[in-house]
Amino acid sequence: MNATRALGRYGEELAARRLSEAGMAVLARNWRCGRAGEIDIVARDGDVAVICEVKTRRGAPPGSRAAFEHPMAAVTPTKAERLRRLAACWIDRHGGPPPGGVRIDLVGVVLPRRGAAVVEHVRGVA
């Protein structure tokens, strides 16, 4: 496994832990819908299905002028549309929408060069 994939998997593990700690049930990880793509995490928050995109970044070294894009900036309008299509695919393949509907969340994970990871969960991004 290359370093980028390993970083992503680690970020997804931290994200799944954060969602579980927030009382959500993780239903699936890395769920694929043909050519439409992959949902990082599918969870249940009460009676709401949550489609969760996880973005993981390494922090720039202290004092560095290296470019750094915050994980939350990675959800562009194009990415949001893809997430909505994936959510529809999940719902279609799992018997329709749950009573509480569907929500798309984002978990951003920043791994600094030193110290603990910073995990941010934003609800309803798309």
Backbone as CSV, one residue per row, in Angstrom:
resi,resn,N_x,N_y,N_z,CA_x,CA_y,CA_z,C_x,C_y,C_z
1,MET,0.864,-1.177,0.000,0.000,0.000,0.000,0.911,1.241,0.000
2,ASN,0.603,2.181,-0.878,1.464,3.369,-0.921,1.145,4.328,0.228
3,ALA,2.001,5.304,0.418,1.885,6.218,1.556,0.585,7.017,1.527
4,THR,0.139,7.428,0.337,-1.096,8.214,0.238,-2.302,7.385,0.648
5,ARG,-2.356,6.143,0.177,-3.471,5.271,0.562,-3.440,4.975,2.053
6,ALA,-2.255,4.745,2.595,-2.124,4.474,4.028,-2.589,5.679,4.842
7,LEU,-2.237,6.871,4.387,-2.681,8.101,5.062,-4.203,8.188,5.046
8,GLY,-4.801,7.916,3.886,-6.257,7.956,3.762,-6.939,6.937,4.650
9,ARG,-6.421,5.728,4.685,-6.999,4.679,5.536,-6.921,5.061,7.016
10,TYR,-5.798,5.634,7.412,-5.648,6.069,8.801,-6.660,7.164,9.121
11,GLY,-6.813,8.123,8.216,-7.798,9.193,8.410,-9.214,8.638,8.508
12,GLU,-9.531,7.651,7.686,-10.864,7.036,7.738,-11.085,6.315,9.062
13,GLU,-10.038,5.683,9.582,-10.154,5.012,10.880,-10.446,6.031,11.986
14,LEU,-9.718,7.150,11.969,-9.967,8.211,12.957,-11.371,8.783,12.797
15,ALA,-11.814,8.955,11.562,-13.151,9.493,11.305,-14.226,8.537,11.813
16,ALA,-14.075,7.243,11.532,-15.059,6.259,11.996,-15.138,6.263,13.522
17,ARG,-13.977,6.377,14.157,-13.953,6.458,15.623,-14.706,7.692,16.117
18,ARG,-14.462,8.846,15.472,-15.130,10.089,15.870,-16.641,9.974,15.720
19,LEU,-17.096,9.403,14.601,-18.538,9.235,14.390,-19.141,8.309,15.435
20,SER,-18.453,7.217,15.744,-18.934,6.292,16.777,-19.002,6.975,18.132
21,GLU,-17.977,7.759,18.456,-17.967,8.496,19.733,-19.113,9.497,19.809
22,ALA,-19.562,9.993,18.646,-20.676,10.935,18.598,-22.032,10.220,18.637
23,GLY,-22.005,8.886,18.797,-23.240,8.125,18.926,-23.791,7.562,17.625
24,MET,-23.039,7.664,16.554,-23.498,7.131,15.281,-23.051,5.683,15.135
25,ALA,-23.826,4.919,14.373,-23.461,3.544,14.055,-22.849,3.527,12.657
26,VAL,-21.643,3.039,12.536,-20.998,2.917,11.229,-21.551,1.662,10.560
27,LEU,-22.183,1.853,9.397,-22.812,0.752,8.668,-21.898,0.153,7.606
28,ALA,-21.092,0.989,6.969,-20.217,0.513,5.896,-19.040,1.459,5.744
29,ARG,-17.947,0.889,5.255,-16.763,1.700,4.941,-16.311,1.339,3.535
30,ASN,-15.917,2.347,2.776,-15.426,2.159,1.409,-16.441,1.409,0.545
31,TRP,-17.705,1.858,0.624,-18.790,1.242,-0.141,-18.763,1.778,-1.568
32,ARG,-18.730,0.857,-2.539,-18.630,1.238,-3.952,-19.966,1.108,-4.661
33,CYS,-20.187,2.040,-5.569,-21.383,2.026,-6.412,-20.925,2.081,-7.864
34,GLY,-20.492,0.947,-8.367,-20.060,0.873,-9.758,-19.072,1.964,-10.116
35,ARG,-19.308,2.594,-11.249,-18.414,3.655,-11.721,-18.673,5.002,-11.062
36,ALA,-19.755,5.097,-10.292,-20.087,6.376,-9.635,-19.050,6.741,-8.579
37,GLY,-18.403,5.731,-8.006,-17.371,6.019,-7.019,-17.570,5.277,-5.718
38,GLU,-17.027,5.852,-4.678,-16.978,5.193,-3.376,-17.411,6.159,-2.284
39,ILE,-18.172,5.629,-1.338,-18.525,6.376,-0.132,-17.540,5.934,0.946
40,ASP,-16.858,6.891,1.566,-15.864,6.549,2.581,-16.504,5.854,3.777
41,ILE,-17.561,6.472,4.315,-18.250,5.901,5.474,-19.751,6.135,5.321
42,VAL,-20.525,5.087,5.573,-21.975,5.226,5.686,-22.300,4.951,7.146
43,ALA,-23.039,5.864,7.751,-23.375,5.715,9.169,-24.864,5.991,9.377
44,ARG,-25.332,5.668,10.565,-26.706,5.979,10.952,-26.645,6.871,12.178
45,ASP,-27.349,7.996,12.096,-27.440,8.948,13.200,-28.907,9.017,13.587
46,GLY,-29.305,8.182,14.538,-30.726,8.066,14.850,-31.423,7.430,13.661
47,ASP,-32.400,8.152,13.084,-33.104,7.615,11.908,-32.647,8.284,10.609
48,VAL,-31.449,8.864,10.631,-30.872,9.532,9.456,-29.705,8.703,8.922
49,ALA,-29.699,8.491,7.604,-28.532,7.869,6.958,-27.516,8.977,6.699
50,VAL,-26.273,8.717,7.040,-25.216,9.715,6.879,-24.180,9.185,5.898
51,ILE,-24.019,9.921,4.805,-22.986,9.627,3.818,-21.822,10.539,4.187
52,CYS,-20.692,9.950,4.511,-19.591,10.743,5.057,-18.351,10.677,4.174
53,GLU,-17.909,11.833,3.739,-16.659,11.964,2.998,-15.556,12.268,4.003
54,VAL,-14.428,11.596,3.858,-13.298,11.812,4.759,-12.138,12.369,3.951
55,LYS,-11.575,13.466,4.400,-10.407,14.059,3.758,-9.302,14.167,4.797
56,THR,-8.147,13.614,4.459,-7.018,13.601,5.384,-5.847,14.332,4.754
57,ARG,-5.212,15.193,5.528,-4.051,15.945,5.051,-2.967,15.920,6.123
58,ARG,-1.749,15.967,5.672,-0.623,16.172,6.584,-0.431,17.673,6.740
59,GLY,-0.151,18.093,7.941,0.133,19.506,8.176,1.499,19.873,7.622
60,ALA,1.644,21.111,7.200,2.949,21.593,6.721,3.900,21.668,7.907
61,PRO,5.181,21.421,7.685,6.144,21.514,8.788,6.132,22.915,9.391
62,PRO,6.359,23.028,10.697,6.381,24.341,11.340,7.380,25.272,10.644
63,GLY,6.951,26.483,10.403,7.814,27.469,9.775,7.916,27.323,8.273
64,SER,7.243,26.316,7.727,7.314,26.069,6.293,6.377,26.997,5.536
65,ARG,6.739,27.297,4.315,5.862,28.071,3.445,5.177,27.155,2.441
66,ALA,5.231,25.853,2.711,4.612,24.877,1.814,3.110,25.121,1.727
67,ALA,2.591,24.944,0.536,1.150,25.111,0.337,0.408,24.049,1.152
68,PHE,-0.687,24.446,1.768,-1.478,23.529,2.583,-2.940,23.843,2.339
69,GLU,-3.674,22.863,1.843,-5.113,23.023,1.655,-5.810,22.304,2.790
70,HIS,-6.649,23.019,3.505,-7.412,22.407,4.592,-8.332,21.344,3.996
71,PRO,-8.522,20.230,4.689,-9.363,19.161,4.139,-10.771,19.631,3.779
72,MET,-11.307,20.577,4.521,-12.670,21.040,4.270,-12.790,21.749,2.917
73,ALA,-11.682,22.256,2.398,-11.706,22.952,1.108,-11.807,21.971,-0.054
74,ALA,-11.694,20.695,0.221,-11.672,19.692,-0.848,-13.056,19.353,-1.388
75,VAL,-14.126,19.766,-0.713,-15.465,19.456,-1.204,-15.935,20.602,-2.101
76,THR,-15.647,20.443,-3.364,-16.036,21.400,-4.397,-17.480,21.118,-4.811
77,PRO,-18.099,22.005,-5.573,-19.449,21.714,-6.076,-19.511,20.397,-6.869
78,THR,-18.467,20.103,-7.627,-18.432,18.847,-8.390,-18.398,17.648,-7.452
79,LYS,-17.581,17.727,-6.408,-17.486,16.641,-5.425,-18.814,16.494,-4.680
80,ALA,-19.457,17.607,-4.336,-20.746,17.558,-3.642,-21.798,16.859,-4.505
81,GLU,-21.807,17.137,-5.796,-22.754,16.488,-6.704,-22.486,14.985,-6.768
82,ARG,-21.221,14.601,-6.824,-20.869,13.178,-6.838,-21.344,12.494,-5.557
83,LEU,-21.188,13.173,-4.419,-21.650,12.612,-3.144,-23.165,12.446,-3.133
84,ARG,-23.888,13.396,-3.727,-25.352,13.272,-3.799,-25.746,12.075,-4.671
85,ARG,-25.032,11.859,-5.785,-25.314,10.698,-6.646,-25.022,9.391,-5.903
86,LEU,-23.920,9.366,-5.170,-23.584,8.172,-4.396,-24.615,7.913,-3.302
87,ALA,-25.092,8.975,-2.658,-26.130,8.826,-1.629,-27.388,8.217,-2.240
88,ALA,-27.773,8.687,-3.425,-28.957,8.149,-4.104,-28.758,6.668,-4.435
89,CYS,-27.553,6.300,-4.842,-27.242,4.907,-5.148,-27.361,4.041,-3.886
90,TRP,-26.818,4.533,-2.780,-26.909,3.787,-1.510,-28.372,3.561,-1.138
91,ILE,-29.156,4.622,-1.201,-30.574,4.544,-0.833,-31.303,3.554,-1.745
92,ASP,-31.039,3.645,-3.039,-31.680,2.758,-4.006,-31.359,1.294,-3.707
93,ARG,-30.123,1.019,-3.357,-29.702,-0.369,-3.122,-30.036,-0.886,-1.731
94,HIS,-30.516,0.001,-0.848,-30.824,-0.417,0.525,-32.279,-0.164,0.900
95,GLY,-33.163,-0.207,-0.102,-34.601,-0.212,0.184,-35.257,1.135,0.393
96,GLY,-34.664,2.189,-0.043,-35.290,3.507,0.085,-34.751,4.286,1.259
97,PRO,-35.171,5.551,1.322,-34.630,6.422,2.375,-35.162,6.052,3.759
98,PRO,-34.347,6.245,4.768,-34.824,6.014,6.135,-35.786,7.134,6.529
99,PRO,-36.527,6.941,7.626,-37.519,7.947,8.036,-36.938,9.354,8.207
100,GLY,-35.701,9.439,8.676,-35.091,10.749,8.926,-34.398,11.347,7.715
101,GLY,-34.380,10.617,6.594,-33.743,11.130,5.387,-32.256,10.834,5.338
102,VAL,-31.584,11.589,4.496,-30.159,11.371,4.257,-29.424,12.691,4.452
103,ARG,-28.244,12.594,5.021,-27.404,13.785,5.236,-26.002,13.457,4.738
104,ILE,-25.347,14.467,4.185,-23.964,14.282,3.741,-23.063,15.093,4.659
105,ASP,-22.132,14.405,5.298,-21.206,15.026,6.239,-19.781,14.940,5.707
106,LEU,-18.932,15.727,6.312,-17.513,15.702,5.983,-16.727,15.600,7.281
107,VAL,-15.737,14.718,7.275,-14.789,14.668,8.381,-13.433,15.022,7.798
108,GLY,-12.848,16.090,8.325,-11.518,16.510,7.922,-10.521,16.102,8.989
109,VAL,-9.433,15.495,8.554,-8.402,15.038,9.480,-7.087,15.691,9.076
110,VAL,-6.477,16.392,10.019,-5.163,16.984,9.786,-4.184,16.300,10.724
111,LEU,-3.126,15.768,10.128,-2.091,15.090,10.903,-0.872,16.008,10.958
112,PRO,-0.685,16.674,12.103,0.473,17.566,12.216,1.769,16.753,12.279
113,ARG,2.863,17.409,12.035,4.163,16.718,12.112,4.428,16.234,13.528
114,ARG,3.894,16.963,14.483,4.019,16.569,15.900,2.670,16.725,16.571
115,GLY,2.410,15.861,17.503,1.187,15.970,18.278,0.047,15.142,17.693
116,ALA,-1.101,15.271,18.351,-2.272,14.474,18.004,-2.951,14.996,16.741
117,ALA,-3.632,14.090,16.082,-4.421,14.446,14.903,-5.549,15.383,15.293
118,VAL,-5.922,16.256,14.379,-7.062,17.153,14.571,-8.177,16.618,13.673
119,VAL,-9.294,16.240,14.290,-10.417,15.643,13.554,-11.603,16.585,13.700
120,GLU,-12.110,17.043,12.552,-13.239,17.980,12.515,-14.404,17.336,11.775
121,HIS,-15.586,17.340,12.372,-16.788,16.765,11.747,-17.776,17.884,11.467
122,VAL,-18.155,18.016,10.191,-19.128,19.028,9.796,-20.337,18.309,9.206
123,ARG,-21.490,18.620,9.723,-22.733,17.967,9.288,-23.406,18.745,8.172
124,GLY,-23.986,18.030,7.243,-24.809,18.639,6.198,-24.038,19.537,5.242
125,VAL,-22.974,19.032,4.642,-22.154,19.869,3.765,-22.655,19.934,2.340
126,ALA,-23.466,18.985,1.919,-23.927,18.971,0.520,-25.383,18.593,0.450
